[in-house]
Amino acid sequence: MDDLSTPSPWQATRFEVRTQIEPLDYAHLMGQLHWSTIERVVSWLVAVGMAGIGAVTALIAAEPFVERLPVYSYWDWGLVIALAGATAAFFVYKIFIMGPYVNSMFHGQPVGMGETTIVADAKGVIATSAGVGIHIPWDRVQDVVVTDQHLFVMFARLVGVIVPRRAFADDGEAQRFAEFVRSKTPKPA
């Protein structure tokens, strides 16, 4: 016989989640943000610049060797060399420059990183990291974004509480948490 005195997990009124927030979680958050056109253009300027530098560098470095390559009427070695240089520089930028840069941004940052506790109850969401807590009342939540790996409780266009799905015992618990958060947030007009 079922014990009717204990609430069903479907009727939970409080969730507490303990998790480890990592730089990759922030990268996933950044991928979910609604960027304006100018923000997108600026974010790609460095990558395009690096690709351009790679193309020019490859053309300059390969110039003495281009004359020895076979000539085909349908093939432009300059274009091939420029594209190869641009691609190589782009990958160097993404792997060897952006990776260490992102890691250095989070190195030594105890707030928002590491052991984090997230509590969602009738009043709102409280995220505590390194003894510093942030309380977001439900009426201040602007959006709830659910992905395959995370739930983001957004309280500003570029800022939100990151809740990794790995913090839950199973996918059902993560889904109940998402439904609870969505039921508490104001509905768009």
PyMOL commands that place a pseudoatom at each C-alpha (Angstrom):
pseudoatom trace, name=CA, resn=MET, resi=1, chain=A, elem=C, hetatm=0, pos=[0.000, 0.000, 0.000]
pseudoatom trace, name=CA, resn=ASP, resi=2, chain=A, elem=C, hetatm=0, pos=[1.299, 3.479, -0.868]
pseudoatom trace, name=CA, resn=ASP, resi=3, chain=A, elem=C, hetatm=0, pos=[2.083, 5.974, 1.890]
pseudoatom trace, name=CA, resn=LEU, resi=4, chain=A, elem=C, hetatm=0, pos=[-0.155, 8.925, 1.070]
pseudoatom trace, name=CA, resn=SER, resi=5, chain=A, elem=C, hetatm=0, pos=[1.329, 11.161, 3.761]
pseudoatom trace, name=CA, resn=THR, resi=6, chain=A, elem=C, hetatm=0, pos=[4.548, 11.829, 1.833]
pseudoatom trace, name=CA, resn=PRO, resi=7, chain=A, elem=C, hetatm=0, pos=[4.270, 14.111, -1.186]
pseudoatom trace, name=CA, resn=SER, resi=8, chain=A, elem=C, hetatm=0, pos=[4.852, 12.635, -4.598]
pseudoatom trace, name=CA, resn=PRO, resi=9, chain=A, elem=C, hetatm=0, pos=[8.074, 13.723, -6.295]
pseudoatom trace, name=CA, resn=TRP, resi=10, chain=A, elem=C, hetatm=0, pos=[5.803, 15.221, -8.949]
pseudoatom trace, name=CA, resn=GLN, resi=11, chain=A, elem=C, hetatm=0, pos=[4.405, 17.580, -6.310]
pseudoatom trace, name=CA, resn=ALA, resi=12, chain=A, elem=C, hetatm=0, pos=[7.746, 18.732, -4.912]
pseudoatom trace, name=CA, resn=THR, resi=13, chain=A, elem=C, hetatm=0, pos=[7.761, 22.253, -3.513]
pseudoatom trace, name=CA, resn=ARG, resi=14, chain=A, elem=C, hetatm=0, pos=[11.515, 22.523, -3.022]
pseudoatom trace, name=CA, resn=PHE, resi=15, chain=A, elem=C, hetatm=0, pos=[14.515, 21.263, -4.956]
pseudoatom trace, name=CA, resn=GLU, resi=16, chain=A, elem=C, hetatm=0, pos=[18.101, 21.336, -3.767]
pseudoatom trace, name=CA, resn=VAL, resi=17, chain=A, elem=C, hetatm=0, pos=[20.859, 20.479, -6.204]
pseudoatom trace, name=CA, resn=ARG, resi=18, chain=A, elem=C, hetatm=0, pos=[24.563, 20.226, -5.427]
pseudoatom trace, name=CA, resn=THR, resi=19, chain=A, elem=C, hetatm=0, pos=[26.890, 20.223, -8.381]
pseudoatom trace, name=CA, resn=GLN, resi=20, chain=A, elem=C, hetatm=0, pos=[30.295, 21.162, -9.703]
pseudoatom trace, name=CA, resn=ILE, resi=21, chain=A, elem=C, hetatm=0, pos=[30.168, 24.048, -12.200]
pseudoatom trace, name=CA, resn=GLU, resi=22, chain=A, elem=C, hetatm=0, pos=[32.952, 23.920, -14.802]
pseudoatom trace, name=CA, resn=PRO, resi=23, chain=A, elem=C, hetatm=0, pos=[34.152, 26.262, -17.571]
pseudoatom trace, name=CA, resn=LEU, resi=24, chain=A, elem=C, hetatm=0, pos=[32.451, 24.052, -20.179]
pseudoatom trace, name=CA, resn=ASP, resi=25, chain=A, elem=C, hetatm=0, pos=[29.111, 24.743, -18.460]
pseudoatom trace, name=CA, resn=TYR, resi=26, chain=A, elem=C, hetatm=0, pos=[29.685, 28.462, -19.034]
pseudoatom trace, name=CA, resn=ALA, resi=27, chain=A, elem=C, hetatm=0, pos=[30.549, 27.762, -22.660]
pseudoatom trace, name=CA, resn=HIS, resi=28, chain=A, elem=C, hetatm=0, pos=[27.185, 26.007, -23.053]
pseudoatom trace, name=CA, resn=LEU, resi=29, chain=A, elem=C, hetatm=0, pos=[25.445, 28.984, -21.449]
pseudoatom trace, name=CA, resn=MET, resi=30, chain=A, elem=C, hetatm=0, pos=[27.168, 31.351, -23.876]
pseudoatom trace, name=CA, resn=GLY, resi=31, chain=A, elem=C, hetatm=0, pos=[25.923, 29.200, -26.750]
pseudoatom trace, name=CA, resn=GLN, resi=32, chain=A, elem=C, hetatm=0, pos=[22.319, 29.569, -25.582]
pseudoatom trace, name=CA, resn=LEU, resi=33, chain=A, elem=C, hetatm=0, pos=[22.308, 33.352, -25.275]
pseudoatom trace, name=CA, resn=HIS, resi=34, chain=A, elem=C, hetatm=0, pos=[20.410, 35.563, -27.678]
pseudoatom trace, name=CA, resn=TRP, resi=35, chain=A, elem=C, hetatm=0, pos=[23.212, 37.622, -29.201]
pseudoatom trace, name=CA, resn=SER, resi=36, chain=A, elem=C, hetatm=0, pos=[22.504, 40.799, -31.139]
pseudoatom trace, name=CA, resn=THR, resi=37, chain=A, elem=C, hetatm=0, pos=[23.901, 41.127, -34.655]
pseudoatom trace, name=CA, resn=ILE, resi=38, chain=A, elem=C, hetatm=0, pos=[26.698, 43.474, -33.615]
pseudoatom trace, name=CA, resn=GLU, resi=39, chain=A, elem=C, hetatm=0, pos=[27.693, 41.140, -30.748]
pseudoatom trace, name=CA, resn=ARG, resi=40, chain=A, elem=C, hetatm=0, pos=[27.936, 38.244, -33.194]
pseudoatom trace, name=CA, resn=VAL, resi=41, chain=A, elem=C, hetatm=0, pos=[30.007, 40.285, -35.656]
pseudoatom trace, name=CA, resn=VAL, resi=42, chain=A, elem=C, hetatm=0, pos=[32.424, 41.426, -32.941]
pseudoatom trace, name=CA, resn=SER, resi=43, chain=A, elem=C, hetatm=0, pos=[32.788, 37.889, -31.551]
pseudoatom trace, name=CA, resn=TRP, resi=44, chain=A, elem=C, hetatm=0, pos=[33.878, 36.635, -34.995]
pseudoatom trace, name=CA, resn=LEU, resi=45, chain=A, elem=C, hetatm=0, pos=[36.263, 39.499, -35.819]
pseudoatom trace, name=CA, resn=VAL, resi=46, chain=A, elem=C, hetatm=0, pos=[39.253, 37.935, -34.077]
pseudoatom trace, name=CA, resn=ALA, resi=47, chain=A, elem=C, hetatm=0, pos=[38.703, 34.543, -35.711]
pseudoatom trace, name=CA, resn=VAL, resi=48, chain=A, elem=C, hetatm=0, pos=[38.339, 36.132, -39.153]
pseudoatom trace, name=CA, resn=GLY, resi=49, chain=A, elem=C, hetatm=0, pos=[41.432, 38.241, -38.507]
pseudoatom trace, name=CA, resn=MET, resi=50, chain=A, elem=C, hetatm=0, pos=[43.441, 35.178, -37.485]
pseudoatom trace, name=CA, resn=ALA, resi=51, chain=A, elem=C, hetatm=0, pos=[42.276, 33.335, -40.615]
pseudoatom trace, name=CA, resn=GLY, resi=52, chain=A, elem=C, hetatm=0, pos=[43.321, 36.327, -42.735]
pseudoatom trace, name=CA, resn=ILE, resi=53, chain=A, elem=C, hetatm=0, pos=[46.758, 36.439, -41.104]
pseudoatom trace, name=CA, resn=GLY, resi=54, chain=A, elem=C, hetatm=0, pos=[47.099, 32.692, -41.734]
pseudoatom trace, name=CA, resn=ALA, resi=55, chain=A, elem=C, hetatm=0, pos=[46.150, 33.106, -45.404]
pseudoatom trace, name=CA, resn=VAL, resi=56, chain=A, elem=C, hetatm=0, pos=[48.637, 35.929, -45.981]
pseudoatom trace, name=CA, resn=THR, resi=57, chain=A, elem=C, hetatm=0, pos=[51.382, 34.118, -44.062]
pseudoatom trace, name=CA, resn=ALA, resi=58, chain=A, elem=C, hetatm=0, pos=[50.851, 30.918, -46.073]
pseudoatom trace, name=CA, resn=LEU, resi=59, chain=A, elem=C, hetatm=0, pos=[50.919, 32.845, -49.369]
pseudoatom trace, name=CA, resn=ILE, resi=60, chain=A, elem=C, hetatm=0, pos=[54.156, 34.607, -48.437]
pseudoatom trace, name=CA, resn=ALA, resi=61, chain=A, elem=C, hetatm=0, pos=[55.793, 31.406, -47.177]
pseudoatom trace, name=CA, resn=ALA, resi=62, chain=A, elem=C, hetatm=0, pos=[54.738, 29.383, -50.230]
pseudoatom trace, name=CA, resn=GLU, resi=63, chain=A, elem=C, hetatm=0, pos=[55.618, 31.995, -52.861]
pseudoatom trace, name=CA, resn=PRO, resi=64, chain=A, elem=C, hetatm=0, pos=[59.049, 30.532, -53.745]
pseudoatom trace, name=CA, resn=PHE, resi=65, chain=A, elem=C, hetatm=0, pos=[57.533, 27.060, -54.192]
pseudoatom trace, name=CA, resn=VAL, resi=66, chain=A, elem=C, hetatm=0, pos=[54.439, 27.956, -56.245]
pseudoatom trace, name=CA, resn=GLU, resi=67, chain=A, elem=C, hetatm=0, pos=[56.435, 28.207, -59.481]
pseudoatom trace, name=CA, resn=ARG, resi=68, chain=A, elem=C, hetatm=0, pos=[57.519, 24.551, -59.141]
pseudoatom trace, name=CA, resn=LEU, resi=69, chain=A, elem=C, hetatm=0, pos=[53.962, 23.242, -58.761]
pseudoatom trace, name=CA, resn=PRO, resi=70, chain=A, elem=C, hetatm=0, pos=[52.193, 21.793, -61.813]
pseudoatom trace, name=CA, resn=VAL, resi=71, chain=A, elem=C, hetatm=0, pos=[49.958, 24.205, -63.723]
pseudoatom trace, name=CA, resn=TYR, resi=72, chain=A, elem=C, hetatm=0, pos=[46.329, 23.267, -64.325]
pseudoatom trace, name=CA, resn=SER, resi=73, chain=A, elem=C, hetatm=0, pos=[43.791, 25.439, -66.090]
pseudoatom trace, name=CA, resn=TYR, resi=74, chain=A, elem=C, hetatm=0, pos=[41.136, 24.673, -63.490]
pseudoatom trace, name=CA, resn=TRP, resi=75, chain=A, elem=C, hetatm=0, pos=[43.359, 24.939, -60.406]
pseudoatom trace, name=CA, resn=ASP, resi=76, chain=A, elem=C, hetatm=0, pos=[44.561, 28.067, -58.584]
pseudoatom trace, name=CA, resn=TRP, resi=77, chain=A, elem=C, hetatm=0, pos=[47.393, 27.211, -56.189]
pseudoatom trace, name=CA, resn=GLY, resi=78, chain=A, elem=C, hetatm=0, pos=[47.237, 30.658, -54.594]
pseudoatom trace, name=CA, resn=LEU, resi=79, chain=A, elem=C, hetatm=0, pos=[43.645, 30.105, -53.554]
pseudoatom trace, name=CA, resn=VAL, resi=80, chain=A, elem=C, hetatm=0, pos=[44.406, 26.622, -52.227]
pseudoatom trace, name=CA, resn=ILE, resi=81, chain=A, elem=C, hetatm=0, pos=[47.389, 27.874, -50.223]
pseudoatom trace, name=CA, resn=ALA, resi=82, chain=A, elem=C, hetatm=0, pos=[45.407, 30.832, -48.840]
pseudoatom trace, name=CA, resn=LEU, resi=83, chain=A, elem=C, hetatm=0, pos=[42.517, 28.578, -47.779]
pseudoatom trace, name=CA, resn=ALA, resi=84, chain=A, elem=C, hetatm=0, pos=[44.913, 26.083, -46.172]
pseudoatom trace, name=CA, resn=GLY, resi=85, chain=A, elem=C, hetatm=0, pos=[46.678, 28.874, -44.271]
pseudoatom trace, name=CA, resn=ALA, resi=86, chain=A, elem=C, hetatm=0, pos=[43.382, 30.407, -43.166]
pseudoatom trace, name=CA, resn=THR, resi=87, chain=A, elem=C, hetatm=0, pos=[42.071, 27.049, -41.962]
pseudoatom trace, name=CA, resn=ALA, resi=88, chain=A, elem=C, hetatm=0, pos=[45.275, 26.226, -40.090]
pseudoatom trace, name=CA, resn=ALA, resi=89, chain=A, elem=C, hetatm=0, pos=[45.350, 29.648, -38.397]
pseudoatom trace, name=CA, resn=PHE, resi=90, chain=A, elem=C, hetatm=0, pos=[41.676, 29.375, -37.451]
pseudoatom trace, name=CA, resn=PHE, resi=91, chain=A, elem=C, hetatm=0, pos=[42.262, 26.001, -35.766]
pseudoatom trace, name=CA, resn=VAL, resi=92, chain=A, elem=C, hetatm=0, pos=[45.384, 27.302, -34.002]
pseudoatom trace, name=CA, resn=TYR, resi=93, chain=A, elem=C, hetatm=0, pos=[43.276, 30.202, -32.713]
pseudoatom trace, name=CA, resn=LYS, resi=94, chain=A, elem=C, hetatm=0, pos=[40.378, 27.995, -31.538]
pseudoatom trace, name=CA, resn=ILE, resi=95, chain=A, elem=C, hetatm=0, pos=[42.545, 25.304, -29.917]
pseudoatom trace, name=CA, resn=PHE, resi=96, chain=A, elem=C, hetatm=0, pos=[45.750, 26.941, -28.724]
pseudoatom trace, name=CA, resn=ILE, resi=97, chain=A, elem=C, hetatm=0, pos=[44.586, 30.498, -28.041]
pseudoatom trace, name=CA, resn=MET, resi=98, chain=A, elem=C, hetatm=0, pos=[40.891, 30.404, -27.072]
pseudoatom trace, name=CA, resn=GLY, resi=99, chain=A, elem=C, hetatm=0, pos=[41.168, 27.224, -24.973]
pseudoatom trace, name=CA, resn=PRO, resi=100, chain=A, elem=C, hetatm=0, pos=[43.880, 28.561, -22.643]
pseudoatom trace, name=CA, resn=TYR, resi=101, chain=A, elem=C, hetatm=0, pos=[42.217, 32.007, -22.652]
pseudoatom trace, name=CA, resn=VAL, resi=102, chain=A, elem=C, hetatm=0, pos=[38.888, 30.622, -21.448]
pseudoatom trace, name=CA, resn=ASN, resi=103, chain=A, elem=C, hetatm=0, pos=[40.625, 28.453, -18.830]
pseudoatom trace, name=CA, resn=SER, resi=104, chain=A, elem=C, hetatm=0, pos=[42.590, 31.469, -17.574]
pseudoatom trace, name=CA, resn=MET, resi=105, chain=A, elem=C, hetatm=0, pos=[39.361, 33.476, -17.185]
pseudoatom trace, name=CA, resn=PHE, resi=106, chain=A, elem=C, hetatm=0, pos=[38.045, 30.925, -14.714]
pseudoatom trace, name=CA, resn=HIS, resi=107, chain=A, elem=C, hetatm=0, pos=[41.335, 30.060, -12.974]
pseudoatom trace, name=CA, resn=GLY, resi=108, chain=A, elem=C, hetatm=0, pos=[41.159, 31.117, -9.336]
pseudoatom trace, name=CA, resn=GLN, resi=109, chain=A, elem=C, hetatm=0, pos=[37.517, 32.196, -9.592]
pseudoatom trace, name=CA, resn=PRO, resi=110, chain=A, elem=C, hetatm=0, pos=[35.751, 30.603, -6.634]
pseudoatom trace, name=CA, resn=VAL, resi=111, chain=A, elem=C, hetatm=0, pos=[32.455, 32.444, -7.166]
pseudoatom trace, name=CA, resn=GLY, resi=112, chain=A, elem=C, hetatm=0, pos=[30.379, 30.782, -9.831]
pseudoatom trace, name=CA, resn=MET, resi=113, chain=A, elem=C, hetatm=0, pos=[32.823, 27.900, -10.204]
pseudoatom trace, name=CA, resn=GLY, resi=114, chain=A, elem=C, hetatm=0, pos=[33.408, 24.712, -8.325]
pseudoatom trace, name=CA, resn=GLU, resi=115, chain=A, elem=C, hetatm=0, pos=[31.010, 23.355, -5.716]
pseudoatom trace, name=CA, resn=THR, resi=116, chain=A, elem=C, hetatm=0, pos=[27.640, 25.051, -6.154]
pseudoatom trace, name=CA, resn=THR, resi=117, chain=A, elem=C, hetatm=0, pos=[24.293, 24.575, -4.432]
pseudoatom trace, name=CA, resn=ILE, resi=118, chain=A, elem=C, hetatm=0, pos=[21.099, 25.547, -6.217]
pseudoatom trace, name=CA, resn=VAL, resi=119, chain=A, elem=C, hetatm=0, pos=[17.818, 25.712, -4.292]
pseudoatom trace, name=CA, resn=ALA, resi=120, chain=A, elem=C, hetatm=0, pos=[14.489, 26.294, -6.016]
pseudoatom trace, name=CA, resn=ASP, resi=121, chain=A, elem=C, hetatm=0, pos=[11.460, 26.797, -3.790]
pseudoatom trace, name=CA, resn=ALA, resi=122, chain=A, elem=C, hetatm=0, pos=[8.242, 28.822, -3.638]
pseudoatom trace, name=CA, resn=LYS, resi=123, chain=A, elem=C, hetatm=0, pos=[10.166, 32.106, -3.294]
pseudoatom trace, name=CA, resn=GLY, resi=124, chain=A, elem=C, hetatm=0, pos=[12.642, 31.711, -6.153]
pseudoatom trace, name=CA, resn=VAL, resi=125, chain=A, elem=C, hetatm=0, pos=[16.069, 30.321, -6.964]
pseudoatom trace, name=CA, resn=ILE, resi=126, chain=A, elem=C, hetatm=0, pos=[19.122, 30.643, -4.747]
pseudoatom trace, name=CA, resn=ALA, resi=127, chain=A, elem=C, hetatm=0, pos=[22.546, 29.731, -6.144]
pseudoatom trace, name=CA, resn=THR, resi=128, chain=A, elem=C, hetatm=0, pos=[25.409, 29.548, -3.633]
pseudoatom trace, name=CA, resn=SER, resi=129, chain=A, elem=C, hetatm=0, pos=[29.050, 29.178, -4.614]
pseudoatom trace, name=CA, resn=ALA, resi=130, chain=A, elem=C, hetatm=0, pos=[32.074, 29.745, -2.324]
pseudoatom trace, name=CA, resn=GLY, resi=131, chain=A, elem=C, hetatm=0, pos=[29.749, 31.057, 0.378]
pseudoatom trace, name=CA, resn=VAL, resi=132, chain=A, elem=C, hetatm=0, pos=[28.303, 33.747, -1.889]
pseudoatom trace, name=CA, resn=GLY, resi=133, chain=A, elem=C, hetatm=0, pos=[24.629, 33.422, -2.702]
pseudoatom trace, name=CA, resn=ILE, resi=134, chain=A, elem=C, hetatm=0, pos=[22.420, 35.041, -5.270]
pseudoatom trace, name=CA, resn=HIS, resi=135, chain=A, elem=C, hetatm=0, pos=[18.649, 35.013, -4.830]
pseudoatom trace, name=CA, resn=ILE, resi=136, chain=A, elem=C, hetatm=0, pos=[16.403, 35.415, -7.863]
pseudoatom trace, name=CA, resn=PRO, resi=137, chain=A, elem=C, hetatm=0, pos=[12.692, 35.809, -7.111]
pseudoatom trace, name=CA, resn=TRP, resi=138, chain=A, elem=C, hetatm=0, pos=[10.409, 34.094, -9.620]
pseudoatom trace, name=CA, resn=ASP, resi=139, chain=A, elem=C, hetatm=0, pos=[9.069, 37.395, -10.953]
pseudoatom trace, name=CA, resn=ARG, resi=140, chain=A, elem=C, hetatm=0, pos=[12.625, 38.366, -11.999]
pseudoatom trace, name=CA, resn=VAL, resi=141, chain=A, elem=C, hetatm=0, pos=[13.243, 35.215, -14.046]
pseudoatom trace, name=CA, resn=GLN, resi=142, chain=A, elem=C, hetatm=0, pos=[13.158, 36.212, -17.717]
pseudoatom trace, name=CA, resn=ASP, resi=143, chain=A, elem=C, hetatm=0, pos=[13.565, 32.833, -19.373]
pseudoatom trace, name=CA, resn=VAL, resi=144, chain=A, elem=C, hetatm=0, pos=[14.086, 29.149, -18.657]
pseudoatom trace, name=CA, resn=VAL, resi=145, chain=A, elem=C, hetatm=0, pos=[16.200, 27.346, -21.247]
pseudoatom trace, name=CA, resn=VAL, resi=146, chain=A, elem=C, hetatm=0, pos=[16.286, 23.545, -21.217]
pseudoatom trace, name=CA, resn=THR, resi=147, chain=A, elem=C, hetatm=0, pos=[18.886, 21.697, -23.294]
pseudoatom trace, name=CA, resn=ASP, resi=148, chain=A, elem=C, hetatm=0, pos=[20.110, 18.114, -23.418]
pseudoatom trace, name=CA, resn=GLN, resi=149, chain=A, elem=C, hetatm=0, pos=[22.883, 18.890, -20.907]
pseudoatom trace, name=CA, resn=HIS, resi=150, chain=A, elem=C, hetatm=0, pos=[21.706, 21.907, -18.888]
pseudoatom trace, name=CA, resn=LEU, resi=151, chain=A, elem=C, hetatm=0, pos=[18.872, 23.965, -17.512]
pseudoatom trace, name=CA, resn=PHE, resi=152, chain=A, elem=C, hetatm=0, pos=[19.506, 27.712, -17.475]
pseudoatom trace, name=CA, resn=VAL, resi=153, chain=A, elem=C, hetatm=0, pos=[17.398, 30.007, -15.300]
pseudoatom trace, name=CA, resn=MET, resi=154, chain=A, elem=C, hetatm=0, pos=[17.988, 33.379, -16.955]
pseudoatom trace, name=CA, resn=PHE, resi=155, chain=A, elem=C, hetatm=0, pos=[17.462, 36.508, -14.866]
pseudoatom trace, name=CA, resn=ALA, resi=156, chain=A, elem=C, hetatm=0, pos=[19.066, 38.850, -17.390]
pseudoatom trace, name=CA, resn=ARG, resi=157, chain=A, elem=C, hetatm=0, pos=[19.738, 38.628, -21.104]
pseudoatom trace, name=CA, resn=LEU, resi=158, chain=A, elem=C, hetatm=0, pos=[23.339, 37.484, -20.574]
pseudoatom trace, name=CA, resn=VAL, resi=159, chain=A, elem=C, hetatm=0, pos=[23.259, 36.096, -17.024]
pseudoatom trace, name=CA, resn=GLY, resi=160, chain=A, elem=C, hetatm=0, pos=[21.622, 33.055, -15.503]
pseudoatom trace, name=CA, resn=VAL, resi=161, chain=A, elem=C, hetatm=0, pos=[21.929, 30.179, -13.080]
pseudoatom trace, name=CA, resn=ILE, resi=162, chain=A, elem=C, hetatm=0, pos=[23.490, 27.095, -14.641]
pseudoatom trace, name=CA, resn=VAL, resi=163, chain=A, elem=C, hetatm=0, pos=[22.019, 23.757, -13.568]
pseudoatom trace, name=CA, resn=PRO, resi=164, chain=A, elem=C, hetatm=0, pos=[23.810, 20.822, -15.249]
pseudoatom trace, name=CA, resn=ARG, resi=165, chain=A, elem=C, hetatm=0, pos=[21.655, 17.734, -15.855]
pseudoatom trace, name=CA, resn=ARG, resi=166, chain=A, elem=C, hetatm=0, pos=[24.507, 15.610, -14.474]
pseudoatom trace, name=CA, resn=ALA, resi=167, chain=A, elem=C, hetatm=0, pos=[23.624, 17.020, -11.030]
pseudoatom trace, name=CA, resn=PHE, resi=168, chain=A, elem=C, hetatm=0, pos=[20.422, 14.963, -10.953]
pseudoatom trace, name=CA, resn=ALA, resi=169, chain=A, elem=C, hetatm=0, pos=[20.115, 11.283, -10.119]
pseudoatom trace, name=CA, resn=ASP, resi=170, chain=A, elem=C, hetatm=0, pos=[18.271, 10.592, -13.373]
pseudoatom trace, name=CA, resn=ASP, resi=171, chain=A, elem=C, hetatm=0, pos=[16.631, 12.343, -16.293]
pseudoatom trace, name=CA, resn=GLY, resi=172, chain=A, elem=C, hetatm=0, pos=[13.200, 12.124, -14.645]
pseudoatom trace, name=CA, resn=GLU, resi=173, chain=A, elem=C, hetatm=0, pos=[14.396, 14.179, -11.687]
pseudoatom trace, name=CA, resn=ALA, resi=174, chain=A, elem=C, hetatm=0, pos=[15.900, 16.758, -14.070]
pseudoatom trace, name=CA, resn=GLN, resi=175, chain=A, elem=C, hetatm=0, pos=[12.590, 16.910, -15.932]
pseudoatom trace, name=CA, resn=ARG, resi=176, chain=A, elem=C, hetatm=0, pos=[10.625, 17.417, -12.686]
pseudoatom trace, name=CA, resn=PHE, resi=177, chain=A, elem=C, hetatm=0, pos=[13.006, 20.221, -11.728]
pseudoatom trace, name=CA, resn=ALA, resi=178, chain=A, elem=C, hetatm=0, pos=[12.523, 21.869, -15.141]
pseudoatom trace, name=CA, resn=GLU, resi=179, chain=A, elem=C, hetatm=0, pos=[8.725, 21.576, -14.876]
pseudoatom trace, name=CA, resn=PHE, resi=180, chain=A, elem=C, hetatm=0, pos=[8.799, 23.038, -11.357]
pseudoatom trace, name=CA, resn=VAL, resi=181, chain=A, elem=C, hetatm=0, pos=[10.912, 26.004, -12.468]
pseudoatom trace, name=CA, resn=ARG, resi=182, chain=A, elem=C, hetatm=0, pos=[8.741, 26.620, -15.516]
pseudoatom trace, name=CA, resn=SER, resi=183, chain=A, elem=C, hetatm=0, pos=[5.564, 26.468, -13.412]
pseudoatom trace, name=CA, resn=LYS, resi=184, chain=A, elem=C, hetatm=0, pos=[6.909, 29.199, -11.123]
pseudoatom trace, name=CA, resn=THR, resi=185, chain=A, elem=C, hetatm=0, pos=[8.177, 31.625, -13.752]
pseudoatom trace, name=CA, resn=PRO, resi=186, chain=A, elem=C, hetatm=0, pos=[5.944, 34.374, -15.120]
pseudoatom trace, name=CA, resn=LYS, resi=187, chain=A, elem=C, hetatm=0, pos=[4.378, 33.627, -18.460]
pseudoatom trace, name=CA, resn=PRO, resi=188, chain=A, elem=C, hetatm=0, pos=[5.240, 36.005, -21.324]
pseudoatom trace, name=CA, resn=ALA, resi=189, chain=A, elem=C, hetatm=0, pos=[2.454, 38.411, -22.210]
for i in range(1, 189): cmd.bond("trace and resi %d" % i, "trace and resi %d" % (i + 1))
show_as sticks, trace
zoom trace
